[in-house]
Amino acid sequence: MKKITRLETIFNIVSLTLFSGAGIALFERLTGFNPSENLGDGNRLTQILLLFLYSISIYFLFRVKTKNIVQFLLNEKVVLLLSVFIILSVFWSDFPSISFRRSVALTLTTIYGTYFGFRFNFAQQIILLKVSLGIGILLSVVLCILYPGNEAFVHQVGAHVGSWKGLFFQKNAMGLASVFSSLLCAVSLLDSKSSFKEKTVDLVLFCLSFFAVVMTNSKTALVVLLVMLLLILLFRRLQRFPSSFTLLALISGIFLSGIILIFLVSNFELFTTALGKNPTLSGRTDLWSLVLVKISQRPLLGYGFSGFWLADLGESYEIWLNFNWLPNHAHNGWLDIALDLGWVGLLIFMVGFSLCGFRSLVYLSNVKQYAAIWPLALITTTVMTNVTYSTYLKQHDLLWVAYVAICLRLTSEINLFKNQKE
């Protein structure tokens, strides 16, 4: 494999900063584009910029031997199957042109994730993701402090008054980005080989990201972050034990988490009240009930990729009529997949996701380096966040890039590990 150049590193930092949400939001503000008023059509200037970046990533990817790339892709057949299924959903979508454009965009995002996973190992991925998220969060915090009365950076009206959103379009987007930035820094701080200067930078960025989570007033993001910080420490602790013990302990931990989840569900009202929420999670459970009705109307194949949440153009308008607020997604990642791709698409996704989760467990139990924590941390965090957010299968999105990258890289790393043991 060819050596990674400084130019390639800079290119990936720029690309990932755009995918983090802060970069694209800033660019679209500068070009006067409002996504809430253009649900069916994207910003042409943004599309040209992203197409240019994807073209460069494809160029970097095919600088290496094509045989190696094909083998790397075939290591994760479920991701390929899901990509094909998403493109095929154009044929049963009520809005085929929109589904086609967005499925192509997601395919390009998946290709970039493939390139990112192929070119960079987990330690390198952590650094690039950390820098990219850090840029957006640092700028967001500075702008929120300098312009606290500006609606562009701090919510001034509605239920979220005073909540920070920075360069992001909404407070939850900033909260989620800050959570992942905090976790990346926390994982990096576990590296015993990093210098004092590196640890200081990681600690400062961690504190800044944690502060950003608090200022977004996203209680879900804060709870997820605190739980994940404890789990990361547990993951690191378990790495010191033999691999068989570690795997058994992690599987037991999953069952324990299930028991805790059942307890929380059984005491749902008490738990939500403690978080300052009403028992319907700010209206989400009412939304989920209506979404499930819509899923039941097209259970197998769904409404086509990105073919549901289109304001008054699509089926989502019937849901809008039942709310004072206007949701543009189901506020649950699993339900959104079922809406777009039906139970068939959700099953394909869950098979791939489960395999990736299991491989991350195996990898953590056999590799004692700090970077081995990242795949399992990402998988665990996305499971928790997608209970009330929707981050799966998003085009031009950093989390989808990171997910594809770890899925493909895990399979490759585990195969290499097995060959070395043999």
Beta strands, then each sheet from edge to edge (+ up, - down):
end
